[in-house]
Amino acid sequence: MAMPAPGIALGSLLVAALLAGSAAGQTSADPASGSLPAPVVTPAAGNRAGENAVRGAGDAFGTVIGREEIGLYGAEDIRGFSPVVAGNIRIEGLYFDPVIFPSDRISGATSIRVGPSALGSPFPAPTGLVDIALRVPEGERAGSALASIDSFGSHVAELDLALPLSDRLSIGVGALISRERFVNAAHDEKYEGAFIARWQATDALVLTPFLSLAVTPRDDVGPIFLPAGDVLPPDPPRRRFIGPRWVRRRDTEVNAGLVADWALASGWALKAGLFRSSVSLPNDFSNLLTDVTPDGRAGQTILADPRLFFASNSGEVRLTRQLADGPRTHRLHLAVRGRQAFRRFGGSDAIDLGEAGIGRISTAPKPLFRFGAQEEDRVRQVTGAIGYDGEWRGLGTVSLGLQRSDYAKRIGLPGLKQAIDAGPWLGNANAAIRLGHGTEVYGGFVTGLEESGIAPDNASNRNEALPAIITRQIDAGLRQTLGGITLVAGVFRLAKPYFNLDAQGRFGPLGQLVSRGIEASVAGPLTPSLSIVAGGVFSDPRVSGQAVASGVSGRLPVGAVRRRLNLSADWRPPFAPGLSFDIGLFANSSTAATVNNAVHVPAQTFIDLGARYGFRLAGHDAVLRAQIFNAGGVNGVYLEGAGAYGLNDGRVAQLYLTLDF
């Protein structure tokens, strides 16, 4: 008989506790102190009890440490644009083209690099970088186990182990079992396994291979609401699945790679990475509630897809020569990065289920699907780059780069291909000058060749890959350090083509988008017991071009958040060792929801509350973590795309226990 999810979770912790009795566990707290473990930047097996994004973040622009995520920006949104769509993802600083993001069993922490934090990254990109740090096993035997439940009825169990096989080779293995429930009554089941190793092949060469496999046998596809006319949909009911129960996708996700760090000789270093990312879907669906009226009436259309497959091979080789010249350090970079991506999609069948209503449970039987011919997209991109980083101790830093990209995309049905080719020159120049007393000014510009993503589910050319575009960014600002507090304030200007739905419902170029804004960040400990991460971004994105002049498009881009404020704080009361409380406040402005700007999603403010208690369990570090997300119970909808809406989660409580051993 299969063990229920709570039993799996508690069983994982029991196994971990038994292993802990014989393992030389890594601890980060004095056994007698009862205090919380020290925060870690990249948690690996054996130190996950110290995961704390507030105390580990260097700024408010975006940090993920283990399960915790804070900041103004994330992997899907930096300064109003998506770095994932643009192709600005890195693993350990090396180019990575993800079809699907790596599992948390592999990825231990993620940093958003914009403004001054991007200066340390060779060859920065417009819209910023998302840099993933691997959960590399250390040289001692250790492990971490986690069990989680929430008020929707979700259960998650995680187990990570680090096992040294010799003084030069350590391996890490991890597993996850997840059975999640959501506010729309959708169910999701996922099983993950992962392997990662650190091999000191020679005194000068370190190899880090990894592999993660995730299987999702059930993922209920919740509805997307498409109102009739320029209105918001009415607030849908919670805890009710709107759609037939056979609307379930399945998928298999794979991420694999190898990172090499080679100290070739004194002053010479080679860093290289080769990655493979893929997802295979035996079936896929989109669940569309169309022509939704204010009284909740709607039609329902299910888009069913045959087998889909998306894969990308990507990587980078970078040779660095470092020279010391008194107080100056010079670094010259030569790099080649590339990717080869493939997408098979389309051939979908549209099933009209007739009138549905947003509160009605569908009992429509599963039909026999009639699929059509599928399309294939292939992308090949190779970029050569040369760059220079210079640092003058006490004075400042400078970064210069020049890239030449050879880009080719082939789109279409077999035998009927559309070709898109580009070969632009790209450049960057960035600098920071130290003025003394912890003050630094920075600025620069960068150009990039970026992807535009794919057409959304409510477009007539759904899933079609879009052409690559040239983007440009200029930014400048000030960074000030006051003790342990770091303040950043800056301005930016981003320009790129604007894609959205035209008058015929086709997703494509509509004009030019320019976004100007200011952003600010404060991060660090105010007192020994109180740390904060606070920030804000105020932007003025504007669309121009023929579509605006003709009235097809408004001047505001769909989905752009013009004001975003964020405050996260972590307080450790000195009178209660081991206990801490945290709060997160997130306030967003209203957002243009339709291409013509006739509808806006109202401004929303969310409050998250949390507490953690660090203690010793069987002689090892443990943390009990409680959180309430959206404590104010904000309901309503969020934007899925132009005129398309999803259901806000509402209030949800979560409790989990982490044990290091």
N, C-alpha and C positions, 0 to 999 in steps of 0.2 A: 504494500500500500504506500502511495506517495506521501511524503511528509508535507504537512501544510506549511505555508510560507513562514508563519511565526516560529514554527518548530525548526525550520532550516536556519533562520536567523539566530535563534538561541543556541542551536546545535553548533553553529560555526564558532560562537563565543566559547562554548564548552570545549571544543577541540583546541581552540587557541589557548585556553587556560591550561589544558593538559600539556600542550607543547611548551608553554611558558615555564612549567616546572623544571624542564630539562634544558632550556635555552639560556644562553648568556644574553639576556635582554639588554637593550640600550635604554637607559633612563635619562630623563632630562630634569628631574626634580629631586630634591633632597628627600629621602624616604621619611624623614621625621618632620618635614616642614608642612606637609599637607597643601603646598602651594601648587598652582597650575604649572604644567610643563612649560618650558620656555618656547616661544613661537619659533617656527622653522620657516625657511623660505621655500624649499622644495622638499616636502615631506616624502620620505621613503618608508618602506616597511620598518617598523620599530619606533617611529617617532610621529605617528599620525595624531596622537593625543594632543600634540602641540599646535595643530592647525588653527590659525587665527588670522583672518585676512586683515582685520583692522590693525593689529600690531605688526603684521608683516609687510604692509603696503608702504611704498616710498612716496606715493602721491595719490591723488584722487581720480586719476584718469582710467584706472581699471586694473584690478588684481584678482586672480583666482588662486587660492591655496587649498588644495584638496576639494572638499565639498563646498567651501565658502567662497562667495563672489561679492565684491563690492566695487563701487566706482561709477563714474559718469558714463563710461563707455564699456562696450563688450565686443566680443568677436564678430557680432553682426552689425555693430553700429559704432563708428568713430567719426565724430564731427558731422553726423548726418548721413554717412555712407557706410557701405558694408565692406570691410577688408577681406572677408571670406570670398565674396563675389569678385572683388578686385584682384584677388590672388596675392594678398600681402600677408601670408601666414609663414611662419618660420618654426623650425624645430632646432633648438639649441643654436639659433642664429642662422640656420641654413634653410634655403628655399624649399617649401613644401606645398604641394598643390592637393589639398584634401578634397576627396569626394565626400568623406564623412570624417568628423573629428575623431582623433584617437581616444581610446577608452581612458577613464581615470586610473585604470590599473597601470597605464603607461605614462600618462601625463600627470605630473605632480603639482605643477603650478603654471600659471599663464600670466604674462605681463603685457599691458598695452603700452606701446612706445610711441608717444607723440611729444612734440615740443622738445625740451632739453633732454628727456629720457631717450630720444631717438638718436642723439649724438654718438652714443657708443655703438651703434649698429652700422656696419659698412653697408652702403647702398640703401639708404632709407627710401620710403615710397610715399606718395600722396595717400591720404586717408590713414596714415600711420601703419604700424606693424603690430601683429599679434605674435608674440614669441612664446613658444611652448617649451618648458623645461621638463626633461624626462625624469621619471621616478627611478633613478639609478640605484641599484643595491650597493650597500657599503660592504666593508670587509668583515663584519661580524654577523653571526646568525641572529636573526631578529624577525619579528612579525607584528602585524596589526590585524585586528578583526573589528568589524563594525556591524551593528544591527540597528535597523531603523524602522519606525512605524509612523503613520500620520493619520489625521482625522478623516481623510477620504477612504481609509482602509488599505493604504499601500504598505508593503513590506519589502525591505531590502536587506540583503546580507552581503558583506564584502570581506574578503580575506586576502592579505598580502604577506608574502614570505620572502625573506632574503637569506640565501644559503651560500656561504663561502665554500667552494670546492677545493681551493688552494690559496696560497698567498697572492696569486695573480688573477684568479678567476672567481667571480661571485655571480650567482644567478638570482633572479627574482621571478616569482610566479604569483599570479593573482587570479581571483575568481569573483564573480558577482552573480547573484540571483536576485532578480527584481520583478515584483508583481505590483504594478502601480495602478491606482485608480484616480480618475480626474473629475473635475467639477461637472463635466457634461456626461458623466457615467461611462465614459470610455475606459476600457481596460487595456493594459499593456504588459506583456511578459517578455523579459529579456534575460539571456544567459550569456555571460562573458567569461572568457579565459584569456590569460595574457602571459607572455614570457619576455623577460628583459635580462641582459647580462652585461657585466663589465669585465673585459678581458685585457689585462696588461700584457699584450703580446710580447713587447720588448720594453726596455727601460724608456724608450722614446715614443712608443706607439700604444694607444688605448683604443680598443674597439668596443662599441656599444650596439649590439644587435637587439631588435625587439620585434615582437609579433603579438597582435591582439586579434581575437576573433569574437564577434558578438552575433548571436542568433536571436531573432525576434519571431517566435512562432505565432504571436497574436498582437496586433496593434489596431484597435478599433479606430476607424476614421471618423472623427467628429465633424459636425457640419460647419460650412462657411455660409454666412448669411449675405445675400445679395438683395438689397431692398428695391422696391418698385419706386423709381424716381429718386430725387435728391433729398433723401431723408435717412436718418439713422434707423436701424431696426429696433423694434421694441425689446425690452430686456427679456431674454429667453429664460425659461425655467431652469433651475439647477438640479443636479443629480438625476437627470432624465436623458436617455440617449435618443436623439432625434435622427432616426434612420433605421434601416433594416440591419439586423445583427450579422448578416453575412458581409457587411462592408468592413472587412478586416484585411489589412495588408500583412505580408510576411517579408522578412528580409534577412540577408546575411551580410555582415560588415567585416571587412578585413583591413587592417593597417599593419604594415611591416616596414622595417627599415634597418639601416646600418649607419651609424655615425662613427667617423674615424678622426682622432686627434693625433697628429704625428709631429713631434719636434724633430725636424730633419737635421738641424745643426744649430749652432749658436746663432740666434737671431732669425732663424728660418722656421716657419710652422706651416703645416698643411692641415686644413680642416675640410672634411668631405662628408656628404650625406647622400644616401640613395633611398628613396621611399616609394612605397606602393600603397595606394588607397583605393578601395573598391566597395561597391554595394550592389548586391544582386537581389532583385525583387521578383519572386515567382508570379506575384500579382500585385496590383496597386489600384487604389480607388481615390476619387475625389467625391465628396458628399456636399452637393450644392443645394441650398434652399433659395430658390429664385423668386423674384417679384414679391418679396416679403412686404406685407402691408402693416400699417400701424396697429391693426387689431390682431395681428399674428397669423393671418392667412398667408400661405405660400405654396409654390410648386416645389417639387423635389426632383432633382436630376442626379443620377449616379454616373460618374465617368469611370469606366472600368478599363484597366490597361492589361495587355498581355505581359509576358516576361520582359522586365527592364534590366538593363545592366549599365553601370557607370564605373569607369576605372581610370586611374591616372598614375603614371610613373613620373616621378620628378626627383630633382636633386641638385646639388651644387658642389663644386670643387673650388676651394679658395686657398691660394698660396699667399702667405704674408711674410714680408721681410721687415724686421724691426731693427732700428738703429738708434743707439743712445748717443746724444751729442750734448754733454754737459746737462743743463737743466731742461733740454729739449729731447723729446722722443718722437721719432718718425716711423710711421708704418705705411708700407706700400702694399696694396692688395691687387692681386690678379685673380679673377674669378670667371667661371663658366657655370651657368645654371640653365636648366632646361626642363621640359615636361613633354609628355606624350599622352594625350587624353582621348578617351573613347566614350561615346554615349550612344546607346541604342534605346529608342523611345518611340512613342506614338502608336498608331494602330488602335486607339481606344474606341470603345463602344459606349454610346450615350443611352442610358436607360431612363426613360421618363416615367416616374412613379405617380404622376398626377398631383392632385392637391394633397398637401401634407399638413401644414400648420406647424408652428414652432413648438407647440406643446403636445403634439400627438406622437405616440409611439407607433412606428411602422411595423406591419406584419407582412410586407410584400415578400413573396417567395423569390428565391434566387433564380434568375433566368439563365438561359443558355446565351453566352456572349458571342457576338459576331465581330471579331477583330479584323482590322485592315492591315495593310502593309505598314511596316515600321520604318522609321528614319534612322539614319546614323550620322553622328557628328564625330569628326576627328580633328584634333588640334595638335600641331607640333610647334614648339617654341624653343629657341635656343638664344641665350643672351650672353654675350661676352662683356666683361666689365673690368675697368681699371680704376682704382681708388687710392686716395691718400688720406691718412689721419695724422695730424700733428698735434702734439701737446707740449706747451711751454709751461713748466712748473711755476705756479703762482701768477701766470698771465692769462692763459686760456687754451682753447682747442680749436682746430679747424678740420673740416672734412670735405673732401672734393671727390667727385665721381663722374665717370663717363661710361655709358653703356650703349651697346648696339644690339637691338633685338631683331631676330628673324622669326616672323610669326606667320603661320599658315593654318587656315581652318577650312574644312570641307564639310558642307552641310547639305542634307537632302535625302531623298529616296534613292535606293540603289539604281544606278544608271542615270540619275538626274541630280547632278551635284552643283552646289553653289560654292564658289571659291572666294575666300577672303584672305588677302595677303598684306602684310605690312612689314616694314623694315626701318623703324624710326631710330634716331639717335636720342638718347635720354641722358639727362645730367642732373647733378645736385651739387650744391655748395652750401655748407652750414658752418656756423662758427659760434663760439661762446667766449666771452671776455670776462675775466674776473676783475672786479673793481675793488676788492678788499672787503674785510669785515663780513665775509660770507655772502657777498653780493655778486651775482653773475648775470650778464645780459646775453641773450642768444638770438639767433635769427638765421634764415636761410630760405632756399627755394629748392624744389625737387619736381621733376616730371616723371611720368610713368605710363606704361602701356598696360591697361587693365581690362579685365573681362567685364561684361555687362550683365552676366547672369543668364537666366532663361525666362521665357514668358510665363506668367502665373496661370493658375488654374482657371480663372475667369476670363482669360484672353482667347480670342478666336484662334490664335496660333500657339495654344498651350504647349509648354515644354520646349518650344523652339529656342535653340541657342542663338544668342545675339552677338553682333560683331564686337571686337575689341575696340577700345577707345583710348585716346590720349588725355591724360589728366595733368593738372598743374596745381601746385600748392606753394604759397608763400606764408611764412609765419615768423613771429618775433616775440620776445618777451623778456621777463625778468625772473630769476630764481634767487631766493634769499633764504639763508640758513640761520636760524636763531636757536642755538643750543641743539636740541634734538628735533626741533620743528623745521620743516621745509615748506616754504611758500613759493608758488609759481603763479604768475599772471602773464597772459600772452594774448596775441591777436593772430588771426589766420584768415586766409583767403584761398578757397578751393574752386576750381573751374573744371567742368566736364560736360559732355553731352547729356541731355535729359531724355530718359526713356519712360514711356508710359502708354496708356491706352489711347488710341486715336478715335475718331468719330465712328468708325466701323468696328470698334472693339479689338483691333489688332494692336499688340504691344510692340512698340518700336520707337525710333527717335522722334522727339517732338520739338527740340530746341536746345538751347544752351543753358546750363545751370551754373550759377555763381553763388557761393555761400561765403559770407563774411561773418566773422564772429569773434568774441572774446571768451576766454576760459580762465578759470582760476582754481587753485588747489592749495589746501593746507593739510599737512599730514605730520603726525608724530605725537609723542607723549607730552601732554600739558603738565601732568604731575606724574610721580612714580606709579600712581594707581589709575590714572585716566589717560587714555589715548584716543585721538580723534582722526578721522579722515573726512574732510569736507571739501566740496567743490561745486562749481557752477559753470554753465556754458550758456551764452546768449548769442544767438546767431540770426542772420538775416538772409535766408536763402531766397534767390529770385530766379525765375525762369524767363527767358527771352526767346524771341524767334517768331516764325510765321504762325505757329499754332497759338501763341498768345495773341498776336495781332488779329487773327481770325476768330478768336473767342473759343476755340476748341479747348485751350488750356488756360488756367488761371496763372497768376504770377507766382503762387506758392507751390512748391513741389509736394506731391502726395507723400505723407508720412514724415515730413521734416518736423522735428521738435525744436521750436525756436527758443525755448527756455527750459533748462533742466537743472535742478538743484539736488544735491545729495549730501547727507550728513550721516556718518556712521561713528559710533562711539563705543568704547569698551571700558568698563569701570570695574576695578578689583577692590572691593572695600577692604581696608587694612584690618578691620576687626573680624573678618571672616576668611581666613586663609583657605585657598582652593576654590573660592566662589567668585564669579564675575557676572556682570550684567551687561547687555549690549542693546543698542537701539539703532535702527536704520530708518531714515526719512528720505523719501524720493518724491519730488514734485516735478511734474512735467506740464508744459503749456498745452493749450489746445493744438490740434493737429489737422491740417487739411486732409480730408478723407476722399475727395473726388477730384478728378483732373480739372474740372471747371471751378473748383474751390467753393462750390455751393454748400457743401456739408463739412463740418468739422467735428472730430471727436473731442468732447470737452476736456478741459484741464483736469488732471487727476493727481491726487496725493496719496501715497502709500506709506504705511508705518509698519515696520517689522520689529518685534520684540524678542529678546532671547536671554538665556542664562546658561552658564556651564558650571559644572562642579568637578574639579580635579581631585582625585583621591588615589589611594593605592589599593589594588585588588590583587590578591595572591602575590604581593611583593612587586607589582608592576604598575606602571602608570595607566590610569583610566580616566576618562572624561565622560560625564553624563551631560548631554546637550539637549536643551528644550528651546523651541522657537515657535513663534506665532507670526506667520507671514500675512501681510495685509490685515493687521489687527483691527483697522477701522471698518473692515467689511465692504470695501469699495467693489461694487458689482459692475454692471454695464458690459461694454464690448471694447475690444482693441482692434486695431487696423491690420488686416491681412494683406491688403493691396487696395488699389483704387476701387472704391465702392464695395469692398468685400470686408467682412468683419468676423472675428472669432469671439469666444466667450471668455471674459476675465475669470480668473480662478476663484476670486472671493477669498474669504478667510480660511486659512488652513493651519493646523497645529502639527508640529513634528517633534518626535523624541527619538534620540539615538544614543547609543553607548559605544564608545571606542576603547579598545584595550590594546596596549602595546606590550610586547613580550620578547 
